[in-house]
Amino acid sequence: MDYLKRYQEWLESDEIDEETKEELRKIKNDETEIKDSFYKDLEFGTAGLRGIVGVGTNRMNKYTVGKATQGLANYIVKNNGQDKGVAIAYDSRNMSQEFSKLAALILNANGIKTYRFESLRPTPELSYTVRELGCISGIVITASHNPPKYNGYKVYWEDGAQISAPVDAGITEEVNAIKNYSDIKEITEEEATEKGLYNTIGEEIDNKYIEYLKSIALNKEIDKEYGKDIKIVYTPLHGTGKKLALRILNELGFTNVHIVKEQAEPDGRFPTVSYPNPEDPAAFELALKLAKEIQADIVVANDPDADRIGLHVRDSKTGDYILFNGNMIGLTVADYLINQKREKGLLDKNVALIKTIVSSNMADRICEENGVKLFEVLTGFKNVAAKIREFEKENSYKCIMGYEESYGCLVGDRVRDKDGIAALMLLSEAAALYKKQGLTLWDNMQNMYKKYGYYKESQIAIVLEGAEGAQKIKDMMEDIRNNPPKEIGKYKVLKLRDYSNGKIKDCITGETYNEDLPKSNVIYFELENDFWGCIRPSGTEPKCKFYFSIKGSDADDAASKTEVFHKAMMEIIGE
């Protein structure tokens, strides 16, 4: 059993410190834990590391983080990026602070400058900082919205986006080439500081990021006049968002902000939630309790690294709080941005909105109405960032906004990852503008439905574990590719996009033609009536995800069609 051998090697190794060995001895009688900790190496994936904090090769600890950092350092040195340096941020999770300092000092030991935040900061600010300081790379120690036992290590490149091809493959190769922990270079903080390699950053970057946010605000006068009338309940879910969220809101005039006190302070245990995910309605329990007490207009949550945002909006007619899903949030921001820029004469002809392929088609209709070019990319914000890079290289379009259905959006092109602070600011602005007009965010959403159609998006995930499950997913995908359905429910399939080979099949004529689609194991159905369905196996979990969207004449019609579509999709996949 290789995992037992690896466990013993760590116990006997001169490279492993005594404190770690003591932790190893504590699990000597727990073979299940030993197996999970040592059965494989924690993989350096397309964005970095993510795993449970603990001892072992399959855990987040100073050895696995050290190996990843040394690999990154080797890649930076080969690309002569030492003097540009690396910006480093961290969130409130257990060991985040320690891992961030470890990463900085390993980079320093390799002659690479680092700019480490003095205390925890949100992911979008790190993306901003990489560009602001002209760094070659950035690191955020975070596991985003995952459960408390997890932590992660996200790597960014010089454009402020998460690493993508070919950089991700190059760094991974360097990480995998390190076979011994003794290859990880060391230096003390004192020595690194004396050499000018270890640098601390803080308020000066905060100030610049806040000024950037103000530069993309669209209604400062209305914010100042009506912002105080908008009651906002805000929770950072024990994470990094509070400081910057409160600052930008207060400086713009949103002074009626109520913090969920039980969740206000950073705490890596996340004691008030099962996991700190604003996509989970349960994460809003305390926030909604406070909202009902004070009759708040909007209820907002950021995840621990503040790249995602969740939203509830008060219905002024019933007093109930309506949960906005990721599409509704993104569409609200898009509608506000585009319409306000158009009304102010700021909507340039070459602006573009970027969305992922599994996000709402209402975005298409908003763009058509306002002369904005729309682009679709694969899921993941690194793909949004890649499209912005393409715009810059071709000197073609200017990104007004990018969004995906999983509760993330960016505004403009300065930050190249999801920005939950910017989204909070613009949602608050929109709430103030609509309140001036006698409307709520929910009223505006209803108006959007009436104008563009009642779009409703849903998602199904089936878990198929083990080798048998993986084979079932593979067989299912091949069967659908070779024998695509002519209809889903009672709705005709017009086209099938196969992202695995870049082919599009016209299901009406039977014609197949090549298209420049990004390569991924994804099948996408275009249906009549502006419906669509998408099937995507997870690259990291033993599950397959099914996304679909319908368009109804009203809310009841949309719900009825969704039920039909859902049932038909399950029949197709044999569930």
C-alpha positions as a printed NumPy array, in Angstrom:
array([[  0.   ,   0.   ,   0.   ],
       [  1.757,   3.097,  -1.296],
       [ -0.025,   5.445,   1.09 ],
       [  1.31 ,   3.559,   4.138],
       [  4.785,   3.641,   2.617],
       [  4.532,   7.4  ,   2.053],
       [  3.3  ,   7.878,   5.616],
       [  6.3  ,   5.993,   6.973],
       [  8.687,   7.929,   4.723],
       [  7.427,  11.202,   6.198],
       [  7.864,   9.852,   9.724],
       [ 11.458,   8.841,   9.004],
       [ 12.495,  11.734,   6.759],
       [ 15.06 ,  14.316,   7.852],
       [ 13.178,  16.824,   5.647],
       [ 10.034,  16.705,   7.811],
       [ 10.064,  18.726,  11.044],
       [  9.307,  17.242,  14.45 ],
       [  6.027,  19.13 ,  14.903],
       [  4.646,  17.585,  11.712],
       [  5.87 ,  14.143,  12.772],
       [  3.997,  14.508,  16.045],
       [  0.803,  15.196,  14.083],
       [  1.53 ,  12.109,  11.991],
       [  1.851,   9.958,  15.098],
       [ -1.605,  11.072,  16.207],
       [ -3.18 ,   9.371,  13.168],
       [ -1.06 ,   6.185,  13.244],
       [ -4.113,   4.039,  14.104],
       [ -6.445,   5.73 ,  11.63 ],
       [ -5.76 ,   4.037,   8.289],
       [ -8.634,   5.869,   6.596],
       [ -7.087,   9.227,   7.474],
       [ -3.608,   8.035,   6.483],
       [ -4.935,   6.851,   3.142],
       [ -6.729,  10.102,   2.364],
       [ -3.68 ,  12.113,   3.427],
       [ -1.095,  10.163,   1.435],
       [ -2.738,   8.245,  -1.437],
       [ -1.711,  10.958,  -3.908],
       [  0.051,  14.302,  -4.206],
       [ -2.134,  17.384,  -3.877],
       [ -2.324,  18.366,  -7.517],
       [ -1.264,  21.755,  -8.789],
       [ -4.188,  22.408, -11.109],
       [ -5.096,  25.1  , -13.602],
       [ -5.235,  27.797, -10.914],
       [ -3.091,  26.359,  -8.108],
       [ -3.872,  24.212,  -5.058],
       [ -7.013,  23.489,  -3.068],
       [ -7.354,  20.899,  -0.335],
       [ -7.928,  20.072,   3.321],
       [ -5.45 ,  21.607,   5.767],
       [ -3.408,  18.898,   7.468],
       [ -0.345,  16.648,   7.26 ],
       [  0.431,  14.519,   4.217],
       [  1.092,  14.731,   0.509],
       [ -2.628,  15.232,  -0.239],
       [ -3.09 ,  18.08 ,   2.235],
       [ -2.492,  21.804,   2.382],
       [  0.565,  22.241,   4.589],
       [  3.91 ,  24.004,   4.526],
       [  5.476,  21.237,   2.435],
       [  2.858,  21.147,  -0.318],
       [  2.599,  24.949,  -0.332],
       [  6.39 ,  25.142,  -0.315],
       [  6.685,  22.794,  -3.281],
       [  4.105,  24.796,  -5.261],
       [  5.895,  28.049,  -4.473],
       [  9.32 ,  26.72 ,  -5.41 ],
       [  7.877,  25.532,  -8.719],
       [  6.355,  28.965,  -9.325],
       [  9.686,  30.576,  -8.411],
       [ 11.575,  28.386, -10.887],
       [  9.133,  29.368, -13.637],
       [  9.425,  33.086, -12.812],
       [ 13.229,  32.934, -12.825],
       [ 13.22 ,  31.181, -16.207],
       [ 11.063,  34.036, -17.499],
       [ 13.272,  36.75 , -15.925],
       [ 10.486,  38.066, -13.741],
       [ 12.382,  38.389, -10.462],
       [ 12.477,  42.176, -10.403],
       [  8.805,  42.572, -11.329],
       [  7.903,  40.69 ,  -8.201],
       [  4.857,  38.866,  -6.867],
       [  1.893,  40.363,  -4.976],
       [  0.486,  38.201,  -2.168],
       [ -2.851,  38.365,  -0.342],
       [ -4.653,  36.044,   2.042],
       [ -8.074,  35.55 ,   3.56 ],
       [ -9.337,  34.621,   7.028],
       [ -8.993,  30.842,   6.732],
       [ -6.91 ,  28.757,   9.082],
       [ -3.228,  28.906,   8.077],
       [ -3.813,  31.545,   5.395],
       [ -1.529,  34.066,   7.071],
       [  1.194,  31.471,   7.651],
       [  1.043,  30.102,   4.096],
       [  1.206,  33.613,   2.635],
       [  4.378,  34.482,   4.561],
       [  5.931,  31.1  ,   3.714],
       [  5.249,  31.71 ,   0.018],
       [  6.765,  35.202,   0.207],
       [  9.981,  34.011,   1.849],
       [ 10.454,  31.092,  -0.56 ],
       [ 10.103,  33.507,  -3.476],
       [ 12.551,  35.857,  -1.739],
       [ 15.047,  32.994,  -1.304],
       [ 14.949,  32.664,  -5.091],
       [ 15.758,  36.342,  -5.585],
       [ 12.163,  37.341,  -6.358],
       [ 10.632,  40.49 ,  -4.894],
       [  7.355,  40.124,  -3.024],
       [  4.652,  42.603,  -2.014],
       [  2.655,  41.004,   0.785],
       [ -0.404,  42.647,   2.293],
       [ -0.011,  43.54 ,   5.959],
       [ -3.342,  41.891,   6.775],
       [ -6.104,  39.977,   5.018],
       [ -7.446,  41.382,   1.74 ],
       [-10.056,  40.366,  -0.888],
       [ -9.158,  38.506,  -4.065],
       [-10.278,  41.325,  -6.415],
       [ -7.865,  43.712,  -4.706],
       [ -5.042,  41.232,  -5.332],
       [ -5.932,  41.136,  -9.039],
       [ -5.921,  44.938,  -9.059],
       [ -2.578,  45.039,  -7.223],
       [ -0.79 ,  42.767,  -9.697],
       [ -1.604,  45.246, -12.46 ],
       [ -1.08 ,  48.361, -10.351],
       [  2.432,  47.326,  -9.231],
       [  3.384,  45.74 , -12.555],
       [  4.057,  42.345, -10.954],
       [  4.743,  39.242, -12.984],
       [  2.496,  37.153, -10.726],
       [  0.176,  37.141,  -7.746],
       [ -0.888,  34.66 ,  -5.078],
       [ -4.048,  34.546,  -2.965],
       [ -4.245,  32.085,  -0.101],
       [ -7.94 ,  31.198,  -0.041],
       [-10.361,  28.338,  -0.595],
       [-13.036,  30.815,  -1.618],
       [-16.459,  29.544,  -0.473],
       [-15.438,  25.975,   0.455],
       [-16.031,  24.427,   3.924],
       [-13.803,  25.511,   6.857],
       [-11.389,  22.551,   6.689],
       [-10.185,  23.639,   3.239],
       [ -7.644,  26.172,   2.118],
       [ -6.225,  27.014,  -1.29 ],
       [ -3.457,  28.693,  -3.241],
       [ -4.562,  30.644,  -6.329],
       [ -1.935,  31.898,  -8.762],
       [ -2.315,  34.944, -11.016],
       [ -0.211,  36.176, -13.903],
       [  0.878,  39.635, -14.954],
       [ -2.47 ,  40.684, -16.457],
       [ -4.133,  40.155, -13.061],
       [ -6.002,  37.035, -14.192],
       [ -5.725,  33.489, -12.89 ],
       [ -3.07 ,  31.569, -14.772],
       [ -4.121,  29.976, -18.055],
       [ -2.452,  28.271, -21.022],
       [  0.466,  28.123, -21.597],
       [  1.572,  29.573, -18.24 ],
       [ -0.446,  27.104, -16.119],
       [  1.16 ,  24.109, -17.84 ],
       [  4.623,  25.647, -17.493],
       [  4.244,  26.237, -13.747],
       [  2.74 ,  22.783, -13.22 ],
       [  5.711,  21.208, -14.969],
       [  8.095,  23.046, -12.656],
       [  6.116,  22.044,  -9.559],
       [  6.056,  18.38 , -10.575],
       [  9.805,  18.441, -11.256],
       [ 10.525,  19.026,  -7.545],
       [ 11.068,  15.612,  -5.991],
       [ 12.571,  16.551,  -2.625],
       [ 11.416,  19.089,  -0.053],
       [ 15.085,  19.936,   0.481],
       [ 14.944,  21.601,  -2.964],
       [ 12.727,  24.317,  -1.481],
       [ 14.936,  27.342,  -0.828],
       [ 14.823,  29.217,   2.484],
       [ 15.605,  32.701,   3.761],
       [ 14.73 ,  34.614,   6.937],
       [ 12.376,  37.594,   6.892],
       [ 15.165,  39.78 ,   8.249],
       [ 17.59 ,  38.819,   5.484],
       [ 14.913,  39.165,   2.789],
       [ 13.949,  42.616,   4.086],
       [ 17.591,  43.771,   4.179],
       [ 17.984,  42.735,   0.535],
       [ 14.874,  44.705,  -0.448],
       [ 13.047,  41.52 ,  -1.47 ],
       [ 10.347,  41.331,   1.206],
       [  7.954,  44.303,   1.036],
       [  4.764,  44.97 ,   2.975],
       [  1.82 ,  46.774,   1.37 ],
       [ -1.461,  47.992,   2.766],
       [ -3.385,  51.248,   2.947],
       [ -1.679,  52.837,  -0.054],
       [ -3.066,  50.068,  -2.288],
       [ -6.454,  50.201,  -0.538],
       [ -6.657,  53.91 ,  -1.386],
       [ -5.908,  53.289,  -5.054],
       [ -8.404,  50.429,  -5.28 ],
       [-11.109,  52.591,  -3.655],
       [-10.391,  55.407,  -6.108],
       [-10.666,  52.897,  -8.951],
       [-14.083,  51.787,  -7.641],
       [-15.204,  55.407,  -7.479],
       [-14.1  ,  55.858, -11.091],
       [-16.579,  53.191, -12.249],
       [-19.447,  54.485, -10.09 ],
       [-22.087,  56.096, -12.294],
       [-24.374,  58.176, -10.084],
       [-22.356,  59.817,  -7.325],
       [-24.805,  62.699,  -6.885],
       [-27.747,  60.314,  -6.522],
       [-25.648,  58.116,  -4.202],
       [-24.985,  61.125,  -1.974],
       [-28.597,  62.278,  -1.958],
       [-30.453,  58.975,  -1.741],
       [-27.784,  56.546,  -0.482],
       [-28.627,  57.27 ,   3.151],
       [-32.214,  56.197,   2.475],
       [-31.189,  52.706,   1.323],
       [-31.097,  50.3  ,   4.253],
       [-28.401,  47.732,   3.535],
       [-27.718,  44.609,   5.572],
       [-24.229,  43.337,   4.834],
       [-22.29 ,  40.259,   5.919],
       [-18.716,  39.323,   4.997],
       [-19.393,  35.777,   6.286],
       [-16.345,  35.978,   8.608],
       [-14.133,  36.868,   5.631],
       [-12.207,  39.735,   4.073],
       [-14.927,  41.967,   2.649],
       [-15.955,  44.207,   5.549],
       [-13.215,  46.854,   5.521],
       [-13.368,  47.769,   1.837],
       [-17.111,  47.178,   1.473],
       [-17.968,  49.598,   4.278],
       [-15.415,  52.122,   3.094],
       [-16.635,  52.394,  -0.509],
       [-20.28 ,  52.467,   0.554],
       [-19.731,  55.127,   3.205],
       [-17.577,  57.318,   0.988],
       [-20.226,  57.288,  -1.738],
       [-23.017,  58.162,   0.703],
       [-24.459,  54.789,   1.704],
       [-24.325,  55.349,   5.44 ],
       [-27.344,  53.256,   6.441],
       [-25.387,  49.995,   6.416],
       [-26.038,  47.345,   9.063],
       [-23.424,  44.655,   9.607],
       [-24.39 ,  41.203,  10.778],
       [-22.399,  41.421,  14.014],
       [-22.16 ,  37.643,  14.507],
       [-20.353,  37.369,  11.138],
       [-18.491,  40.675,  11.089],
       [-15.052,  39.578,  12.244],
       [-12.648,  37.309,  10.347],
       [-12.798,  33.739,  11.635],
       [-11.481,  30.712,   9.762],
       [-13.826,  28.406,  11.654],
       [-16.856,  30.132,  10.088],
       [-18.822,  29.291,  13.253],
       [-22.239,  30.601,  12.148],
       [-22.529,  28.732,   8.829],
       [-21.971,  25.17 ,   7.63 ],
       [-19.948,  26.627,   4.825],
       [-19.472,  30.266,   3.846],
       [-21.118,  30.309,   0.446],
       [-23.427,  33.181,  -0.574],
       [-24.982,  30.813,  -3.157],
       [-26.416,  28.852,  -0.208],
       [-29.641,  30.384,   1.158],
       [-28.711,  29.041,   4.637],
       [-25.751,  31.458,   4.738],
       [-28.285,  34.332,   4.853],
       [-30.167,  33.142,   7.945],
       [-28.725,  35.737,  10.343],
       [-28.667,  38.482,   7.71 ],
       [-32.345,  37.981,   6.876],
       [-33.278,  38.006,  10.557],
       [-31.639,  41.412,  10.916],
       [-33.153,  42.61 ,   7.623],
       [-36.678,  41.814,   8.797],
       [-36.08 ,  43.654,  12.055],
       [-35.005,  46.88 ,  10.359],
       [-36.967,  46.498,   7.082],
       [-33.82 ,  46.572,   4.97 ],
       [-34.042,  47.258,   1.232],
       [-31.273,  44.847,   0.228],
       [-29.348,  42.069,   1.951],
       [-25.86 ,  41.355,   0.634],
       [-23.205,  38.737,   1.406],
       [-19.652,  38.282,   0.151],
       [-17.834,  34.964,   0.403],
       [-14.594,  34.855,   2.469],
       [-12.331,  36.231,  -0.275],
       [-15.05 ,  38.625,  -1.506],
       [-14.987,  37.632,  -5.148],
       [-18.572,  36.296,  -5.06 ],
       [-21.708,  38.141,  -4.018],
       [-25.152,  36.959,  -2.9  ],
       [-28.284,  39.121,  -2.752],
       [-31.789,  39.216,  -1.284],
       [-34.134,  42.081,  -2.191],
       [-37.217,  43.238,  -0.298],
       [-40.512,  43.121,  -2.145],
       [-42.184,  46.378,  -1.108],
       [-45.65 ,  44.946,  -1.793],
       [-45.392,  41.808,   0.375],
       [-42.446,  42.625,   2.628],
       [-40.866,  39.292,   1.677],
       [-37.216,  38.976,   0.719],
       [-36.574,  37.602,  -2.772],
       [-33.443,  35.563,  -3.356],
       [-31.584,  36.676,  -6.496],
       [-29.615,  33.91 ,  -8.183],
       [-26.291,  34.542,  -9.925],
       [-27.945,  35.314, -13.239],
       [-30.349,  37.808, -11.706],
       [-27.466,  39.584,  -9.957],
       [-25.365,  39.729, -13.115],
       [-28.305,  40.882, -15.245],
       [-29.239,  43.589, -12.729],
       [-25.701,  44.981, -12.795],
       [-25.524,  44.697, -16.612],
       [-28.868,  46.432, -17.116],
       [-27.904,  49.246, -14.749],
       [-24.455,  49.73 , -16.258],
       [-25.52 ,  49.682, -19.892],
       [-28.624,  51.841, -19.51 ],
       [-26.917,  54.443, -17.338],
       [-23.943,  54.706, -19.68 ],
       [-26.301,  55.014, -22.648],
       [-28.368,  57.735, -20.956],
       [-25.216,  59.666, -20.06 ],
       [-23.739,  59.327, -23.543],
       [-20.887,  57.162, -22.242],
       [-21.739,  53.964, -24.14 ],
       [-19.026,  53.654, -26.773],
       [-19.674,  51.764, -29.998],
       [-16.96 ,  49.198, -29.386],
       [-18.043,  48.035, -25.911],
       [-18.647,  44.362, -25.192],
       [-20.202,  42.234, -22.486],
       [-18.704,  38.817, -21.785],
       [-20.704,  35.971, -20.266],
       [-20.16 ,  32.249, -19.853],
       [-22.059,  29.77 , -22.039],
       [-24.216,  28.635, -19.108],
       [-25.388,  32.142, -18.208],
       [-28.752,  33.667, -19.105],
       [-29.7  ,  34.586, -22.674],
       [-31.417,  37.659, -21.283],
       [-27.948,  39.218, -21.439],
       [-28.055,  38.718, -25.22 ],
       [-31.352,  40.608, -25.417],
       [-30.076,  43.492, -23.239],
       [-27.019,  43.813, -25.465],
       [-29.083,  43.675, -28.677],
       [-31.373,  46.414, -27.37 ],
       [-28.463,  48.733, -26.59 ],
       [-25.983,  48.015, -29.368],
       [-23.488,  46.214, -27.113],
       [-21.506,  43.304, -28.559],
       [-21.894,  40.062, -26.603],
       [-19.275,  37.319, -26.358],
       [-19.632,  33.844, -24.825],
       [-16.804,  31.946, -23.145],
       [-16.471,  28.651, -21.301],
       [-17.218,  28.564, -17.57 ],
       [-14.573,  30.066, -15.296],
       [-13.486,  33.666, -14.95 ],
       [-10.052,  32.995, -16.386],
       [-11.895,  32.603, -19.697],
       [-13.513,  36.019, -19.255],
       [-10.045,  37.451, -18.598],
       [ -8.652,  35.648, -21.659],
       [-11.285,  37.323, -23.844],
       [-10.282,  40.732, -22.435],
       [ -6.642,  39.94 , -23.318],
       [ -7.812,  39.099, -26.821],
       [ -9.584,  42.479, -27.081],
       [ -6.4  ,  44.269, -26.004],
       [ -4.195,  42.327, -28.411],
       [ -6.52 ,  43.013, -31.346],
       [ -7.37 ,  46.553, -30.217],
       [-10.989,  45.647, -30.904],
       [-13.481,  45.885, -28.033],
       [-13.601,  47.414, -24.574],
       [-15.082,  45.192, -21.878],
       [-17.941,  46.88 , -20.021],
       [-18.637,  43.841, -17.849],
       [-18.105,  40.099, -17.511],
       [-20.326,  37.756, -15.518],
       [-21.129,  34.112, -14.869],
       [-24.087,  32.403, -13.288],
       [-22.077,  31.279, -10.241],
       [-22.454,  34.618,  -8.445],
       [-19.53 ,  36.493,  -9.962],
       [-19.03 ,  39.566, -12.109],
       [-16.365,  42.115, -12.973],
       [-16.875,  45.647, -14.211],
       [-14.558,  47.192, -16.753],
       [-11.164,  45.65 , -17.379],
       [ -8.962,  46.823, -14.51 ],
       [ -9.719,  43.848, -12.239],
       [ -9.444,  40.506, -14.036],
       [-11.373,  38.271, -11.643],
       [-14.75 ,  38.258,  -9.966],
       [-15.155,  41.428,  -7.895],
       [-17.723,  41.175,  -5.117],
       [-16.848,  44.643,  -3.79 ],
       [-17.495,  46.379,  -7.12 ],
       [-20.72 ,  44.387,  -7.526],
       [-21.873,  45.471,  -4.047],
       [-21.196,  49.106,  -4.926],
       [-23.116,  48.988,  -8.22 ],
       [-26.071,  47.084,  -6.754],
       [-26.286,  49.736,  -4.028],
       [-26.131,  52.464,  -6.675],
       [-28.896,  50.792,  -8.649],
       [-31.032,  50.479,  -5.508],
       [-30.621,  54.22 ,  -4.837],
       [-31.497,  55.198,  -8.418],
       [-34.576,  52.99 ,  -8.514],
       [-35.708,  54.195,  -5.069],
       [-35.61 ,  57.74 ,  -6.449],
       [-37.963,  56.451,  -9.163],
       [-40.232,  54.757,  -6.604],
       [-38.949,  51.284,  -7.488],
       [-36.975,  48.458,  -5.86 ],
       [-34.401,  46.127,  -7.39 ],
       [-37.151,  43.501,  -7.5  ],
       [-39.481,  45.902,  -9.337],
       [-36.71 ,  46.531, -11.861],
       [-36.165,  42.786, -12.295],
       [-39.879,  42.397, -13.02 ],
       [-39.659,  45.173, -15.597],
       [-36.731,  43.368, -17.231],
       [-38.764,  40.148, -17.402],
       [-41.683,  41.995, -19.019],
       [-39.386,  43.613, -21.571],
       [-37.094,  40.703, -22.459],
       [-39.033,  37.594, -21.427],
       [-39.233,  35.464, -18.281],
       [-35.897,  33.675, -18.491],
       [-35.406,  30.976, -15.907],
       [-32.183,  29.012, -15.469],
       [-31.723,  25.757, -13.587],
       [-28.962,  23.324, -12.8  ],
       [-28.837,  19.607, -12.02 ],
       [-25.774,  17.802, -10.699],
       [-25.49 ,  14.026, -10.487],
       [-22.7  ,  12.409,  -8.48 ],
       [-21.152,   9.268,  -9.979],
       [-18.206,   8.159,  -7.861],
       [-15.387,   5.754,  -8.607],
       [-14.176,   4.164, -11.815],
       [-17.662,   2.886, -12.61 ],
       [-19.118,   6.373, -12.261],
       [-16.402,   7.923, -14.425],
       [-17.084,   5.342, -17.128],
       [-20.822,   6.007, -16.955],
       [-20.226,   9.735, -17.48 ],
       [-17.912,   9.003, -20.42 ],
       [-20.414,   6.609, -22.027],
       [-23.279,   9.053, -21.535],
       [-21.367,  11.904, -23.19 ],
       [-20.409,   9.715, -26.16 ],
       [-23.976,   8.478, -26.581],
       [-25.362,  12.012, -26.611],
       [-22.699,  13.13 , -29.088],
       [-23.445,  10.269, -31.463],
       [-27.208,  10.224, -30.971],
       [-28.317,  13.75 , -30.048],
       [-31.992,  14.17 , -29.128],
       [-34.231,  15.77 , -31.749],
       [-36.196,  17.436, -29.005],
       [-35.997,  17.953, -25.263],
       [-39.484,  17.745, -23.842],
       [-41.604,  19.142, -26.646],
       [-39.002,  21.659, -27.76 ],
       [-37.003,  21.14 , -30.959],
       [-33.207,  20.956, -30.798],
       [-31.913,  23.293, -33.517],
       [-28.163,  22.909, -33.1  ],
       [-25.684,  20.893, -31.068],
       [-22.336,  22.453, -30.192],
       [-19.65 ,  19.904, -29.349],
       [-16.82 ,  21.764, -27.662],
       [-14.67 ,  18.622, -27.569],
       [-14.056,  18.782, -31.321],
       [-15.21 ,  22.27 , -32.311],
       [-18.097,  20.951, -34.424],
       [-21.618,  22.286, -34.674],
       [-24.386,  20.049, -35.961],
       [-27.496,  21.541, -37.501],
       [-30.093,  19.138, -36.121],
       [-32.711,  20.24 , -38.655],
       [-30.641,  19.733, -41.839],
       [-28.176,  17.195, -40.458],
       [-25.264,  19.326, -41.675],
       [-22.108,  19.415, -39.551],
       [-19.546,  22.181, -39.814],
       [-16.403,  23.264, -37.988],
       [-16.41 ,  26.262, -35.71 ],
       [-13.641,  27.922, -33.715],
       [-14.947,  26.755, -30.327],
       [-12.677,  26.567, -27.261],
       [-11.863,  22.935, -26.524],
       [-13.616,  21.359, -23.553],
       [-15.702,  18.284, -22.742],
       [-18.972,  20.201, -23.103],
       [-22.131,  19.576, -25.151],
       [-24.495,  22.506, -25.729],
       [-28.015,  22.318, -27.218],
       [-29.616,  25.307, -28.909],
       [-33.39 ,  24.912, -28.942],
       [-36.339,  26.801, -30.325],
       [-37.887,  29.671, -28.347],
       [-34.459,  30.804, -27.091],
       [-34.132,  27.697, -24.889],
       [-30.811,  25.95 , -24.312],
       [-29.286,  23.008, -22.417],
       [-25.687,  22.21 , -21.565],
       [-23.921,  19.115, -20.2  ],
       [-20.498,  19.45 , -18.554],
       [-18.646,  16.804, -16.516],
       [-16.736,  18.33 , -13.607],
       [-12.988,  18.39 , -13.986],
       [-12.381,  18.201, -10.225],
       [-15.304,  16.231,  -8.75 ],
       [-17.039,  12.908,  -9.569],
       [-20.131,  14.609, -10.933],
       [-21.769,  15.738, -14.129],
       [-23.547,  19.089, -14.312],
       [-26.595,  19.847, -16.444],
       [-27.531,  23.452, -17.077],
       [-30.628,  24.624, -18.889],
       [-32.583,  27.786, -19.554],
       [-36.112,  28.433, -20.74 ],
       [-38.115,  31.535, -21.637],
       [-41.718,  31.931, -20.51 ],
       [-44.495,  34.443, -21.095],
       [-44.83 ,  35.012, -17.351],
       [-43.504,  33.583, -14.082],
       [-46.016,  30.701, -13.951],
       [-45.368,  29.791, -17.585],
       [-41.596,  29.822, -16.962],
       [-41.974,  27.563, -13.916],
       [-44.174,  25.112, -15.849],
       [-41.77 ,  24.935, -18.793],
       [-38.828,  24.465, -16.444],
       [-40.512,  21.441, -14.873],
       [-41.101,  19.876, -18.3  ],
       [-37.541,  20.595, -19.404],
       [-36.063,  19.233, -16.184],
       [-37.974,  15.96 , -16.505],
       [-36.928,  15.576, -20.139],
       [-33.245,  16.197, -19.341],
       [-33.322,  13.534, -16.641],
       [-34.812,  11.061, -19.105],
       [-32.035,  11.794, -21.596],
       [-29.335,  11.007, -19.045],
       [-31.15 ,   7.973, -17.748],
       [-31.89 ,   9.258, -14.259]])
